[in-house]
Amino acid sequence: MNWNAKEFIWLDWLVLALGIAGVIWFVYHAIKKDKEKMKGADSQDYLFGKGEPWYVIGMAIFAANIGSEHLVGLAGTGAKDGVGMAHWEMQGWMILILGWLFVPFYQLLNNKMGKIITMPDFLKFRYTKRTGSWLSIITLIAYVLTKVSVTAFTGGIFFEYLIGLPFWWGALGLIGVTAVFTVIGGMKGVMTMSSIQTPILIIGSFLVLFLGLAALGGGSIVEGWGNMMDYCRQLHDGYGTTHMFHWADINESGQPDPLYHEYPGFVVFIGASIIGFWYWCTDQHIVQRVLGQQKGESNTEVMKRARRGTIAAGYFKLLPVFMFLIPGMVAIALSNDPNSGITMDITNQHDTDGAFAMMVKSILPAGIKGFVTIGFICALVTSLAAFFNSCATLFTEDFYKPMKKGMSEAHYVLVGRIATVVVVVLGLLWLPVMMGMGNLYSYLQGIQSLLAPAMVAVFTLGILSKKISPKAGEWGLIGGFVIGMLRLVTNVITDTGSKVMDGAFWDATAWFWQTNWLVFECWLLVFIVLLMVVVTFFTPAPSKAQVEAITFTPEYRKQIRESWGVWDIVGTLGVIACCALFYWYFF
């Protein structure tokens, strides 16, 4: 038997089949045990689960973030653009803001309101009911544009390159399997599979990294790293892909930097932070992992476990760069060796998107390929299942329950599942449009840059300011969303500003559709904040109850203080130090 075969052999298929059967058995028994403990169906338990240990919360947050866009898009971007996209991944420090700032606020509001199930609940209470409803609409639209379509597309590519499965079989098969898993498992199933996939995913990805570096260095990982850096420094006309900041459009010799438009100076850090703040601190998909920890516990215990879960997730979030992005850089360097089994053209996006799958197939020994693939399949299913679960939660809690009160719990669960199917269908209909909008990861972050500013402005001012009026939040959220969608329409028409558009209208609006996407994102945030401030001067102030809901009492501040200790501080500083070191090395 050829242990170094550069393709799946019978041993890999056997390991894969046995592993999947084992995962199904483990998840089934975990769900069965949980249902016996619950003694009856409950929609909130289905959607949120019960309290989990802090390390499970951390793994669940991490697993909810890792999807096929990482296996395909991040590795592909690493092969093409190097560490530039690491700004969006080196955000363990941003998850700390969720644990230290937002968890206490959400728990405080939980006490004042009686419950917080979704992010729209917060906006309905702090601003207006319409504000919360619009957030639900925007979030569901975001899932259509950035979650379902992207996951289906990249999942199809991953299976195509790894095992030769036709693209549409892989994409639709992933959605079908995930739908069945979500219906049966609910949040408990997602949390359980997260705890299974995370160690396999981490171990498998680092095996790909280290064995890839060893192959590149003739058996030496250190030499392989040096060879990778040397090769990547020469890419893109000598500008290289080994630094995170690109400071000049044209250098002293008059040569343009091909990556400046995608990563313009320090603006790239600001733009990535805006998106990160929205995603990690206010997005239902992530926050649901900590909001689901509130049943039957004291405030101190809830905050302690949720915060420690976010600290653990902060460390986990340091890993994807090494798990996916840098293996993409190794893959492009290995493609220069005709004996590596990896063939790649850096100018061909389809080739670079297959970077990680080619690494798995060509670098890992027989049997290990199958074992590692188990973790990757779990990652795809878990990430997509988390989106499905969030869709069901948003629609059921924010739209259906207020209209249809007093229905059975089983009825609400069924309605949530139907809503999820609708979102999936819309995501698949958007897929052809998305496929025509260029680089996958640039598309993904470009869409998020149009949605994030409104979320960041509304949540930040709503929590930190007692003067911002309810109508200001409504205007800010709706106005920011409308402007963002107008920009998206122009992106589709003009191929993200790259086409030459003739006519008086296009000439007059060039500032709108041609402005760099990150610069546009920053100015959109500034505009929304100013809009909210102006609207506040002309609309009624927030009520006493709304202001008191974001006011920390001495008693509650004491509970917060009791929820953390010295090791929480040490763990937090460790995450920040690791992020800073990465930026220093790849500056």
C-alpha positions as a printed NumPy array, in Angstrom:
array([[  0.   ,   0.   ,   0.   ],
       [  1.27 ,   3.459,  -0.954],
       [  1.092,   5.459,   2.282],
       [  2.112,   8.634,   0.446],
       [ -0.516,   8.389,  -2.299],
       [ -1.592,  11.823,  -3.522],
       [ -5.251,  10.824,  -3.695],
       [ -7.94 ,   9.15 ,  -1.581],
       [ -7.426,   5.381,  -1.352],
       [ -9.526,   2.625,   0.235],
       [ -8.053,   3.231,   3.707],
       [ -9.103,   6.886,   3.645],
       [-12.653,   5.954,   2.637],
       [-12.819,   3.33 ,   5.401],
       [-11.584,   5.781,   8.06 ],
       [-14.004,   8.418,   6.781],
       [-17.001,   6.053,   6.892],
       [-16.201,   4.745,  10.384],
       [-15.529,   8.275,  11.653],
       [-18.813,   9.677,  10.37 ],
       [-20.679,   6.739,  11.912],
       [-18.934,   7.46 ,  15.229],
       [-19.863,  11.137,  15.105],
       [-23.508,  10.296,  14.382],
       [-23.594,   7.87 ,  17.31 ],
       [-22.004,  10.356,  19.707],
       [-24.305,  13.241,  18.715],
       [-27.389,  10.995,  18.858],
       [-26.663,   9.849,  22.398],
       [-25.86 ,  13.402,  23.534],
       [-29.196,  14.645,  22.165],
       [-31.083,  11.682,  23.644],
       [-29.56 ,  12.268,  27.062],
       [-30.358,  15.979,  26.869],
       [-33.983,  15.342,  25.884],
       [-34.43 ,  13.01 ,  28.843],
       [-33.08 ,  15.751,  31.074],
       [-35.397,  18.341,  29.487],
       [-38.483,  16.107,  29.918],
       [-40.403,  17.597,  27.044],
       [-39.88 ,  19.821,  24.015],
       [-39.185,  23.485,  24.546],
       [-38.508,  25.907,  21.724],
       [-35.972,  27.92 ,  23.701],
       [-34.012,  24.795,  24.635],
       [-34.132,  23.71 ,  20.998],
       [-32.876,  27.08 ,  19.806],
       [-30.357,  27.842,  22.549],
       [-29.492,  24.749,  24.533],
       [-28.699,  24.834,  28.234],
       [-25.67 ,  26.028,  30.125],
       [-22.4  ,  24.564,  28.858],
       [-18.883,  24.651,  30.382],
       [-16.779,  27.662,  29.397],
       [-14.482,  25.619,  27.153],
       [-17.485,  24.246,  25.23 ],
       [-18.774,  27.807,  24.787],
       [-15.357,  28.808,  23.457],
       [-15.261,  25.884,  21.03 ],
       [-18.847,  26.588,  19.928],
       [-18.021,  30.25 ,  19.168],
       [-14.938,  29.135,  17.252],
       [-16.788,  26.375,  15.4  ],
       [-19.65 ,  28.713,  14.463],
       [-17.097,  30.984,  12.802],
       [-15.218,  28.269,  10.894],
       [-16.934,  27.343,   7.669],
       [-16.212,  26.335,   4.128],
       [-15.241,  29.918,   3.312],
       [-12.159,  29.297,   5.474],
       [-11.311,  25.923,   3.95 ],
       [-11.618,  27.37 ,   0.468],
       [-11.692,  31.166,   0.563],
       [ -9.106,  31.878,   3.278],
       [ -6.631,  29.313,   1.996],
       [ -7.208,  30.541,  -1.559],
       [ -6.655,  34.137,  -0.495],
       [ -3.492,  33.065,   1.322],
       [ -2.2  ,  31.547,  -1.914],
       [ -3.099,  34.635,  -3.919],
       [ -2.641,  37.59 ,  -1.525],
       [ -0.719,  36.161,   1.443],
       [ -1.286,  37.602,   4.91 ],
       [ -3.276,  40.668,   3.808],
       [ -6.564,  39.007,   4.701],
       [ -5.23 ,  38.131,   8.167],
       [ -6.708,  41.441,   9.415],
       [-10.106,  39.748,   9.381],
       [ -8.842,  36.617,  11.117],
       [ -6.407,  37.93 ,  13.734],
       [ -9.343,  39.212,  15.81 ],
       [ -9.139,  37.272,  19.038],
       [ -8.88 ,  40.679,  20.729],
       [-12.289,  41.636,  19.305],
       [-14.002,  38.615,  20.889],
       [-12.768,  39.891,  24.26 ],
       [-14.98 ,  42.95 ,  23.794],
       [-17.978,  40.611,  23.596],
       [-17.054,  38.944,  26.884],
       [-15.944,  41.987,  28.872],
       [-18.33 ,  44.693,  27.614],
       [-21.356,  43.227,  25.882],
       [-22.056,  40.138,  28.003],
       [-22.646,  42.278,  31.152],
       [-24.877,  44.647,  29.164],
       [-26.897,  41.816,  27.666],
       [-27.278,  40.224,  31.09 ],
       [-28.255,  43.57 ,  32.622],
       [-30.937,  43.998,  29.989],
       [-32.007,  40.418,  30.583],
       [-32.728,  41.355,  34.194],
       [-34.547,  44.579,  33.303],
       [-36.594,  43.108,  30.446],
       [-37.124,  39.641,  31.863],
       [-35.341,  38.006,  28.929],
       [-33.139,  38.657,  25.912],
       [-33.511,  36.01 ,  23.255],
       [-32.197,  37.872,  20.203],
       [-30.283,  40.993,  19.304],
       [-33.479,  42.6  ,  17.961],
       [-34.886,  42.274,  21.507],
       [-32.222,  44.728,  22.641],
       [-32.967,  47.221,  19.856],
       [-36.718,  46.995,  20.422],
       [-36.194,  47.884,  24.05 ],
       [-33.497,  50.558,  23.624],
       [-34.93 ,  52.171,  20.484],
       [-38.235,  51.236,  18.81 ],
       [-40.009,  48.036,  17.802],
       [-39.411,  48.92 ,  14.171],
       [-35.657,  49.101,  14.821],
       [-35.614,  45.564,  16.177],
       [-37.725,  44.27 ,  13.315],
       [-35.404,  45.873,  10.782],
       [-32.408,  44.252,  12.432],
       [-34.064,  40.858,  12.005],
       [-34.718,  41.626,   8.345],
       [-31.148,  42.832,   7.778],
       [-29.687,  39.793,   9.536],
       [-31.759,  37.366,   7.477],
       [-30.747,  39.197,   4.272],
       [-27.116,  39.01 ,   5.417],
       [-27.481,  35.243,   5.843],
       [-28.773,  34.988,   2.277],
       [-25.908,  37.105,   0.879],
       [-22.971,  35.936,   2.992],
       [-23.732,  32.628,   4.675],
       [-25.866,  30.169,   2.741],
       [-24.647,  31.075,  -0.758],
       [-20.993,  31.336,   0.269],
       [-21.019,  28.106,   2.287],
       [-22.754,  26.153,  -0.479],
       [-20.359,  27.503,  -3.115],
       [-17.152,  26.891,  -1.209],
       [-18.323,  23.544,   0.13 ],
       [-18.895,  22.411,  -3.448],
       [-15.395,  23.51 ,  -4.468],
       [-13.794,  21.812,  -1.453],
       [-15.365,  18.424,  -2.152],
       [-14.653,  18.789,  -5.871],
       [-10.912,  19.243,  -5.321],
       [-10.621,  16.798,  -2.42 ],
       [-12.548,  13.747,  -3.622],
       [-13.577,  14.666,  -7.16 ],
       [-17.271,  15.11 ,  -6.334],
       [-19.088,  17.298,  -8.915],
       [-19.526,  20.856,  -7.669],
       [-23.327,  20.927,  -7.411],
       [-23.487,  17.518,  -5.767],
       [-21.161,  18.749,  -3.042],
       [-22.948,  22.087,  -2.592],
       [-26.497,  20.742,  -2.481],
       [-25.48 ,  17.614,  -0.572],
       [-23.926,  19.765,   2.155],
       [-27.139,  21.766,   2.533],
       [-29.3  ,  18.639,   2.582],
       [-27.233,  16.848,   5.23 ],
       [-27.043,  19.985,   7.36 ],
       [-30.802,  20.545,   7.144],
       [-31.472,  17.032,   8.467],
       [-28.914,  17.484,  11.228],
       [-30.365,  20.857,  12.283],
       [-33.945,  19.56 ,  12.398],
       [-32.968,  16.583,  14.544],
       [-30.254,  18.092,  16.697],
       [-31.141,  21.717,  17.401],
       [-28.639,  23.775,  19.399],
       [-27.592,  20.764,  21.503],
       [-26.534,  18.974,  18.346],
       [-24.566,  22.   ,  17.165],
       [-22.793,  22.373,  20.518],
       [-21.986,  18.65 ,  20.681],
       [-20.573,  18.444,  17.171],
       [-18.573,  21.616,  17.858],
       [-16.765,  19.855,  20.696],
       [-15.997,  16.941,  18.335],
       [-14.865,  18.886,  15.305],
       [-12.684,  21.507,  16.976],
       [ -9.802,  19.243,  18.105],
       [ -9.883,  17.264,  14.836],
       [ -9.922,  20.463,  12.799],
       [ -7.041,  22.007,  14.731],
       [ -4.883,  18.861,  14.706],
       [ -5.619,  18.118,  11.056],
       [ -4.939,  21.651,   9.843],
       [ -1.654,  21.887,  11.708],
       [ -0.637,  18.518,  10.253],
       [ -1.254,  20.024,   6.819],
       [  0.81 ,  23.085,   7.781],
       [  3.783,  21.255,   9.317],
       [  3.95 ,  18.453,   6.732],
       [  3.599,  21.042,   3.967],
       [  6.455,  23.107,   5.402],
       [  8.542,  19.943,   5.809],
       [  7.931,  19.04 ,   2.155],
       [  8.882,  22.571,   1.129],
       [ 12.041,  22.481,   3.256],
       [ 13.293,  19.035,   2.31 ],
       [ 12.297,  17.574,   5.682],
       [ 12.952,  20.705,   7.768],
       [  9.976,  22.769,   8.941],
       [ 12.23 ,  25.75 ,   9.706],
       [ 13.788,  25.692,   6.234],
       [ 10.336,  25.22 ,   4.745],
       [  9.119,  28.388,   6.496],
       [ 12.109,  30.32 ,   5.152],
       [ 11.561,  29.005,   1.633],
       [  7.878,  29.921,   1.798],
       [  8.64 ,  33.477,   2.944],
       [ 11.33 ,  33.894,   0.268],
       [  9.014,  32.671,  -2.481],
       [  6.056,  34.782,  -1.375],
       [  8.197,  37.926,  -1.079],
       [  8.784,  37.765,  -4.837],
       [  5.116,  37.528,  -5.827],
       [  3.094,  40.417,  -7.276],
       [  5.961,  42.125,  -9.075],
       [  8.192,  41.977,  -6.016],
       [  5.731,  43.658,  -3.645],
       [  5.252,  40.301,  -1.983],
       [  2.46 ,  38.755,   0.057],
       [  4.248,  38.537,   3.412],
       [  3.127,  41.846,   4.919],
       [ -0.3  ,  42.976,   6.155],
       [ -0.085,  46.644,   5.235],
       [  0.389,  48.082,   1.744],
       [  1.224,  51.759,   2.094],
       [  1.631,  53.144,  -1.424],
       [ -0.346,  52.714,  -4.619],
       [  2.824,  53.288,  -6.647],
       [  6.394,  52.877,  -5.386],
       [  9.42 ,  55.068,  -6.082],
       [ 10.11 ,  53.213,  -9.331],
       [  6.602,  53.882, -10.598],
       [  5.466,  50.283, -10.183],
       [  1.872,  49.888,  -8.916],
       [  1.228,  47.628,  -5.912],
       [ -1.409,  45.111,  -7.078],
       [ -2.683,  44.66 ,  -3.498],
       [ -3.001,  48.317,  -2.493],
       [ -6.602,  48.563,  -3.683],
       [ -7.607,  45.591,  -1.524],
       [ -5.557,  46.535,   1.557],
       [ -4.981,  50.329,   1.498],
       [ -2.635,  51.377,   4.313],
       [ -4.02 ,  51.578,   7.84 ],
       [ -7.589,  51.829,   6.512],
       [ -7.596,  48.051,   6.145],
       [ -7.199,  47.642,   9.918],
       [-10.022,  50.097,  10.658],
       [-12.328,  48.531,   8.102],
       [-11.633,  45.003,   9.348],
       [-12.267,  46.14 ,  12.94 ],
       [-15.676,  47.616,  12.003],
       [-16.716,  44.314,  10.442],
       [-15.232,  42.386,  13.364],
       [-17.093,  44.481,  15.932],
       [-20.402,  43.808,  14.194],
       [-19.741,  40.099,  13.731],
       [-18.267,  39.214,  17.121],
       [-20.253,  41.53 ,  19.4  ],
       [-23.692,  41.985,  17.839],
       [-24.336,  39.243,  15.266],
       [-27.   ,  36.755,  16.32 ],
       [-24.98 ,  33.892,  14.873],
       [-22.166,  34.438,  17.404],
       [-23.899,  36.087,  20.351],
       [-26.412,  33.24 ,  20.536],
       [-23.585,  31.06 ,  21.868],
       [-23.419,  33.175,  25.04 ],
       [-27.065,  34.241,  25.303],
       [-27.987,  30.577,  25.526],
       [-26.174,  30.278,  28.853],
       [-28.686,  32.185,  30.986],
       [-31.141,  29.554,  32.188],
       [-31.407,  29.003,  35.924],
       [-28.165,  30.653,  36.97 ],
       [-27.038,  33.712,  38.901],
       [-25.768,  36.772,  37.037],
       [-22.263,  36.186,  38.373],
       [-22.106,  32.589,  37.166],
       [-23.533,  33.44 ,  33.74 ],
       [-21.046,  36.256,  33.167],
       [-18.131,  34.189,  34.475],
       [-18.697,  31.251,  32.135],
       [-19.656,  33.42 ,  29.168],
       [-16.6  ,  35.665,  29.581],
       [-14.234,  32.737,  29.999],
       [-15.819,  31.154,  26.961],
       [-15.031,  34.288,  24.944],
       [-11.442,  34.333,  26.248],
       [-11.048,  30.707,  25.16 ],
       [-12.57 ,  31.633,  21.787],
       [-10.054,  34.491,  21.568],
       [ -7.215,  31.965,  21.658],
       [ -8.969,  29.672,  19.201],
       [ -9.423,  32.626,  16.835],
       [ -5.639,  33.027,  16.607],
       [ -5.449,  29.657,  14.866],
       [ -7.262,  30.024,  11.477],
       [ -4.415,  32.053,  10.007],
       [ -2.058,  29.127,  10.666],
       [ -4.699,  26.504,   9.904],
       [ -5.816,  27.822,   6.514],
       [ -4.211,  31.058,   5.307],
       [ -0.534,  30.124,   5.695],
       [ -1.115,  26.599,   4.26 ],
       [ -2.389,  28.487,   1.202],
       [  0.948,  30.309,   1.059],
       [  2.736,  26.969,   1.403],
       [  0.609,  25.556,  -1.415],
       [  1.54 ,  28.321,  -3.865],
       [  5.215,  27.79 ,  -3.013],
       [  4.9  ,  23.997,  -3.433],
       [  3.217,  24.471,  -6.807],
       [  6.659,  25.543,  -8.051],
       [  7.819,  21.933,  -7.452],
       [  6.536,  19.592, -10.194],
       [  6.827,  16.592,  -7.833],
       [  4.582,  18.056,  -5.095],
       [  1.321,  17.047,  -6.756],
       [  0.053,  20.629,  -6.466],
       [ -0.562,  22.594,  -9.653],
       [ -1.657,  26.184,  -9.276],
       [ -1.76 ,  29.426, -11.248],
       [ -1.866,  32.454,  -8.943],
       [ -3.867,  34.42 , -11.52 ],
       [ -6.551,  31.708, -11.69 ],
       [ -9.025,  32.121,  -8.82 ],
       [-10.426,  28.62 ,  -9.305],
       [ -6.939,  27.163,  -8.829],
       [ -6.184,  29.136,  -5.67 ],
       [ -9.599,  28.293,  -4.19 ],
       [ -8.6  ,  24.635,  -4.315],
       [ -5.355,  25.238,  -2.388],
       [ -6.325,  23.63 ,   0.914],
       [ -8.054,  20.633,  -0.631],
       [ -4.978,  19.993,  -2.772],
       [ -2.777,  20.222,   0.332],
       [ -4.903,  17.643,   2.165],
       [ -4.87 ,  15.279,  -0.811],
       [ -1.184,  15.668,  -1.674],
       [  0.544,  16.156,   1.704],
       [ -1.208,  13.944,   4.282],
       [ -0.453,  10.205,   4.53 ],
       [ -3.073,   7.592,   3.696],
       [ -5.605,   7.1  ,   6.484],
       [ -4.84 ,  10.52 ,   7.949],
       [ -6.559,  12.09 ,   4.936],
       [ -9.799,  10.338,   5.885],
       [ -9.469,  11.217,   9.581],
       [ -8.828,  14.903,   8.896],
       [-11.678,  15.046,   6.392],
       [-14.068,  13.973,   9.182],
       [-13.247,  17.169,  11.055],
       [-13.662,  19.273,   7.936],
       [-17.08 ,  17.78 ,   7.155],
       [-18.132,  18.4  ,  10.765],
       [-16.923,  22.006,  10.43 ],
       [-18.97 ,  22.577,   7.294],
       [-22.111,  21.037,   8.779],
       [-21.752,  22.759,  12.162],
       [-21.151,  26.207,  10.693],
       [-24.094,  25.95 ,   8.326],
       [-26.276,  24.398,  11.051],
       [-25.505,  27.372,  13.295],
       [-26.796,  29.697,  10.565],
       [-29.913,  27.593,  10.142],
       [-30.501,  27.684,  13.882],
       [-30.081,  31.458,  14.062],
       [-32.521,  31.926,  11.165],
       [-35.123,  29.859,  12.991],
       [-34.545,  31.849,  16.184],
       [-34.817,  35.275,  14.553],
       [-37.952,  34.561,  12.577],
       [-39.764,  32.668,  15.337],
       [-38.979,  35.018,  18.221],
       [-39.13 ,  38.361,  16.422],
       [-41.88 ,  37.905,  13.851],
       [-44.035,  34.832,  14.369],
       [-44.485,  34.621,  18.136],
       [-45.721,  38.237,  18.504],
       [-48.315,  37.574,  15.784],
       [-49.33 ,  34.068,  16.872],
       [-49.259,  33.95 ,  20.651],
       [-50.263,  30.898,  22.651],
       [-49.324,  28.263,  20.058],
       [-47.616,  25.031,  21.074],
       [-43.841,  24.784,  21.368],
       [-43.759,  22.15 ,  18.621],
       [-45.62 ,  24.572,  16.345],
       [-43.049,  27.332,  16.898],
       [-40.192,  24.93 ,  16.179],
       [-41.878,  23.864,  12.905],
       [-42.345,  27.487,  11.82 ],
       [-38.671,  28.177,  12.521],
       [-37.683,  25.266,  10.312],
       [-39.885,  26.495,   7.461],
       [-38.334,  29.964,   7.71 ],
       [-34.888,  28.389,   7.455],
       [-35.853,  26.56 ,   4.259],
       [-36.946,  29.864,   2.699],
       [-33.619,  31.509,   3.559],
       [-31.725,  28.544,   2.059],
       [-33.688,  28.732,  -1.199],
       [-33.03 ,  32.478,  -1.494],
       [-29.332,  31.873,  -0.821],
       [-29.154,  29.346,  -3.648],
       [-30.915,  31.775,  -6.011],
       [-28.305,  34.43 ,  -5.147],
       [-25.447,  31.984,  -5.794],
       [-25.109,  32.669,  -9.568],
       [-24.889,  36.429,  -8.898],
       [-22.243,  35.893,  -6.229],
       [-20.196,  33.667,  -8.535],
       [-19.937,  36.54 , -11.003],
       [-18.55 ,  39.027,  -8.461],
       [-14.907,  37.93 ,  -8.419],
       [-12.716,  36.815,  -5.53 ],
       [-14.689,  34.882,  -2.915],
       [-13.184,  36.38 ,   0.219],
       [-13.179,  39.9  ,  -1.193],
       [-16.849,  39.443,  -2.061],
       [-17.642,  38.188,   1.43 ],
       [-15.891,  41.023,   3.242],
       [-17.24 ,  43.53 ,   0.715],
       [-20.839,  42.58 ,   1.544],
       [-20.133,  42.722,   5.27 ],
       [-18.55 ,  46.16 ,   4.88 ],
       [-21.913,  47.449,   3.631],
       [-23.887,  45.979,   6.538],
       [-21.509,  46.462,   9.467],
       [-21.397,  50.295,   9.849],
       [-25.1  ,  50.633,  10.69 ],
       [-24.907,  47.801,  13.226],
       [-21.801,  49.204,  14.892],
       [-23.229,  52.734,  15.16 ],
       [-26.62 ,  51.667,  16.513],
       [-25.346,  49.175,  19.092],
       [-22.419,  51.284,  20.295],
       [-24.367,  54.515,  20.724],
       [-27.344,  52.642,  22.151],
       [-25.211,  51.178,  24.946],
       [-22.718,  53.957,  25.621],
       [-24.993,  56.985,  25.27 ],
       [-28.085,  57.768,  27.336],
       [-29.003,  60.704,  25.098],
       [-29.387,  59.041,  21.708],
       [-33.108,  59.019,  20.982],
       [-35.165,  55.965,  19.973],
       [-35.903,  57.454,  16.543],
       [-32.196,  58.101,  15.99 ],
       [-31.493,  54.379,  16.267],
       [-34.291,  53.633,  13.813],
       [-33.054,  56.198,  11.29 ],
       [-29.454,  55.094,  11.659],
       [-30.171,  51.406,  11.106],
       [-32.578,  51.824,   8.196],
       [-30.639,  54.649,   6.551],
       [-27.324,  52.82 ,   6.767],
       [-28.857,  49.635,   5.379],
       [-30.487,  51.414,   2.424],
       [-27.23 ,  53.159,   1.488],
       [-25.35 ,  49.873,   1.789],
       [-27.802,  48.087,  -0.507],
       [-27.584,  50.909,  -3.064],
       [-23.833,  50.441,  -3.075],
       [-24.333,  46.671,  -3.53 ],
       [-26.519,  47.308,  -6.587],
       [-23.819,  49.514,  -8.119],
       [-21.23 ,  46.836,  -7.292],
       [-23.22 ,  44.27 ,  -9.282],
       [-23.684,  46.651, -12.209],
       [-20.116,  48.005, -12.3  ],
       [-18.273,  44.83 , -11.191],
       [-17.34 ,  46.533,  -7.897],
       [-16.319,  49.745,  -9.624],
       [-13.908,  48.182, -12.098],
       [-16.002,  48.707, -15.249],
       [-15.918,  51.906, -17.248],
       [-19.391,  53.45 , -16.958],
       [-20.212,  56.251, -19.38 ],
       [-22.956,  58.807, -18.953],
       [-23.795,  61.886, -16.923],
       [-25.329,  59.855, -14.09 ],
       [-22.288,  57.614, -13.656],
       [-19.906,  60.557, -13.871],
       [-21.819,  62.459, -11.185],
       [-21.978,  59.473,  -8.846],
       [-18.443,  58.149,  -9.396],
       [-17.551,  59.097,  -5.808],
       [-20.222,  56.645,  -4.639],
       [-19.505,  53.563,  -6.751],
       [-15.776,  53.949,  -7.41 ],
       [-14.57 ,  54.729,  -3.879],
       [-12.447,  51.943,  -2.384],
       [-14.709,  49.557,  -0.467],
       [-12.859,  49.973,   2.848],
       [-12.755,  53.759,   2.578],
       [-16.473,  53.732,   1.739],
       [-17.154,  51.59 ,   4.817],
       [-15.353,  54.025,   7.15 ],
       [-17.138,  57.087,   5.752],
       [-20.487,  55.277,   5.931],
       [-19.944,  54.681,   9.649],
       [-19.112,  58.359,  10.198],
       [-22.222,  59.408,   8.263],
       [-24.528,  57.136,  10.272],
       [-23.147,  58.37 ,  13.604],
       [-23.644,  62.003,  12.544],
       [-27.137,  61.187,  11.281],
       [-28.08 ,  59.668,  14.636],
       [-26.738,  62.676,  16.531],
       [-28.697,  65.107,  14.329],
       [-31.927,  63.091,  14.557],
       [-31.551,  63.016,  18.355],
       [-31.826,  66.826,  18.488],
       [-35.223,  66.768,  16.742],
       [-36.901,  63.698,  18.253],
       [-38.126,  62.741,  21.759],
       [-35.499,  61.598,  24.249],
       [-35.382,  57.978,  25.483],
       [-37.709,  57.072,  28.332],
       [-36.597,  56.668,  31.918],
       [-36.909,  52.877,  31.613],
       [-34.714,  52.824,  28.497],
       [-32.008,  54.879,  30.199],
       [-32.131,  52.864,  33.408],
       [-31.754,  49.65 ,  31.407],
       [-28.222,  50.667,  30.384],
       [-27.267,  52.083,  33.782],
       [-25.117,  49.9  ,  35.996],
       [-26.256,  49.966,  39.616],
       [-23.685,  49.564,  42.435],
       [-25.088,  46.104,  43.123],
       [-24.699,  45.008,  39.528],
       [-21.188,  46.441,  39.282],
       [-20.344,  44.319,  42.322],
       [-21.665,  41.212,  40.568],
       [-19.539,  42.011,  37.529],
       [-16.455,  42.417,  39.681],
       [-17.115,  39.085,  41.378],
       [-17.397,  37.369,  37.99 ],
       [-13.72 ,  37.742,  37.077],
       [-10.392,  37.112,  38.732],
       [ -6.683,  37.289,  38.071],
       [ -6.645,  34.413,  35.588],
       [ -9.292,  36.143,  33.474],
       [ -6.964,  39.146,  33.263],
       [ -3.949,  36.977,  32.459],
       [ -5.876,  35.105,  29.771],
       [ -7.108,  38.353,  28.232],
       [ -3.628,  39.896,  28.113],
       [ -2.328,  36.704,  26.54 ],
       [ -4.778,  37.012,  23.629],
       [ -3.841,  40.669,  23.084],
       [ -0.104,  39.869,  23.213],
       [ -0.445,  37.087,  20.641],
       [ -2.316,  39.382,  18.227],
       [  0.279,  42.13 ,  18.683],
       [  3.165,  39.721,  18.001],
       [  1.552,  38.539,  14.781],
       [  1.111,  42.125,  13.565],
       [  4.723,  42.891,  14.466],
       [  6.11 ,  39.904,  12.552],
       [  4.041,  40.436,   9.39 ],
       [  3.867,  44.238,   9.527]])
